[in-house]
Amino acid sequence: MIMTVNVYEQYFEAEATFSGVRRRAALVTLVSDSESGHIRYEANVTFFPHENDEDYAVSYDAIFGKVLYEGKGRRSKKKEQIFMETFRQEIDALSAEAGGKVYWDRPLREARRG
């Protein structure tokens, strides 16, 4: 059985255009997938319209991710801390590659950790 956990997730103001739609926010996540002694960590950014303060409807046409680690093992707080130290740089690189930008100094919600 695969166990997926959002180790970290947070919404931020952002800027991008995909499929002809302006995106004003992004959801960033550090995701852990584990199954039968195998673990994978992935950094993801999803840009979405955020038309008003209540709009958190994440679209699935503007998701970008990068596998940070994959191998034998299980969740490790030590590894997760190391990934969090470079998380913003990873998301910035993914965003720039996609033509978007996350504004880290403009959070829309508090961070959640799993």
C-alpha positions as CSV (number, residue, x, y, z in Angstrom):
1,M,0.0,0.0,0.0
2,I,1.4,3.4,-1.0
3,M,1.4,6.0,1.8
4,T,1.5,9.6,0.5
5,V,2.1,12.4,2.9
6,N,2.4,16.1,2.3
7,V,5.4,16.8,4.4
8,Y,5.0,20.5,3.8
9,E,2.4,22.5,1.9
10,Q,1.6,26.2,1.7
11,Y,-0.2,28.7,-0.6
12,F,1.5,31.8,-1.9
13,E,0.7,34.7,-4.2
14,A,2.3,33.9,-7.6
15,E,2.4,35.0,-11.2
16,A,2.1,32.9,-14.3
17,T,-0.1,32.2,-17.4
18,F,-1.0,28.7,-18.6
19,S,-3.5,27.6,-21.1
20,G,-4.4,31.3,-21.7
21,V,-5.4,31.8,-18.0
22,R,-3.7,34.1,-15.7
23,R,-2.6,32.4,-12.4
24,R,-2.3,34.6,-9.3
25,A,-1.4,31.9,-6.7
26,A,0.6,28.7,-6.2
27,L,0.4,25.7,-3.9
28,V,3.9,24.4,-3.1
29,T,4.4,20.9,-1.6
30,L,7.1,18.6,-0.4
31,V,5.5,15.1,-0.9
32,S,6.6,11.8,0.5
33,D,5.5,8.5,-1.1
34,S,6.5,5.3,0.7
35,E,5.7,1.7,-0.1
36,S,7.3,-1.6,1.0
37,G,10.7,-0.1,2.2
38,H,10.9,2.3,-0.8
39,I,10.7,6.1,-0.3
40,R,10.4,9.0,-2.7
41,Y,10.4,12.7,-2.0
42,E,9.1,15.2,-4.6
43,A,8.9,19.0,-4.7
44,N,5.8,20.4,-6.5
45,V,4.4,23.7,-7.5
46,T,0.9,24.1,-8.8
47,F,-0.2,27.5,-10.2
48,F,-3.9,28.3,-10.1
49,P,-6.2,31.4,-10.9
50,H,-7.1,32.5,-7.3
51,E,-9.8,34.9,-8.6
52,N,-10.7,36.1,-5.1
53,D,-9.8,35.5,-1.4
54,E,-12.0,32.4,-1.3
55,D,-10.8,30.8,-4.5
56,Y,-8.4,27.9,-3.7
57,A,-9.6,25.7,-6.6
58,V,-6.3,24.2,-7.7
59,S,-6.1,23.6,-11.5
60,Y,-4.3,20.5,-12.7
61,D,-2.9,21.9,-16.0
62,A,-0.1,23.8,-14.4
63,I,1.7,21.4,-12.1
64,F,5.5,21.1,-12.1
65,G,7.5,18.7,-10.0
66,K,11.0,17.3,-9.3
67,V,11.9,14.1,-7.6
68,L,14.5,15.0,-4.9
69,Y,15.2,11.5,-3.6
70,E,14.2,8.0,-4.5
71,G,15.5,4.8,-2.9
72,K,15.3,2.2,-0.2
73,G,14.3,3.4,3.2
74,R,11.4,5.1,5.0
75,R,10.4,8.6,6.0
76,S,13.2,10.5,7.8
77,K,12.8,13.7,9.6
78,K,16.6,14.3,9.0
79,K,16.2,14.0,5.2
80,E,13.0,16.1,5.3
81,Q,14.9,18.9,7.1
82,I,17.7,18.8,4.5
83,F,15.1,18.9,1.6
84,M,13.4,21.9,3.3
85,E,16.7,23.8,3.4
86,T,16.8,23.8,-0.4
87,F,13.0,23.6,-1.1
88,R,12.5,27.3,-2.1
89,Q,15.4,27.1,-4.6
90,E,14.0,23.9,-6.1
91,I,10.5,25.5,-6.4
92,D,12.1,28.7,-7.9
93,A,13.9,26.7,-10.5
94,L,10.7,24.7,-11.4
95,S,8.7,28.0,-11.6
96,A,11.2,29.8,-13.7
97,E,11.4,26.9,-16.1
98,A,7.6,27.0,-16.5
99,G,7.6,30.8,-16.9
100,G,6.1,31.5,-13.4
101,K,7.1,33.0,-10.1
102,V,6.2,32.3,-6.5
103,Y,6.2,35.3,-4.1
104,W,7.6,33.7,-0.9
105,D,7.0,37.0,1.1
106,R,3.3,36.9,0.3
107,P,1.8,33.7,1.9
108,L,-2.0,33.2,1.5
109,R,-2.3,30.7,4.3
110,E,-0.2,29.3,7.1
111,A,2.1,26.4,6.3
112,R,0.9,22.8,7.0
113,R,3.2,20.0,7.9
114,G,2.4,16.3,7.8
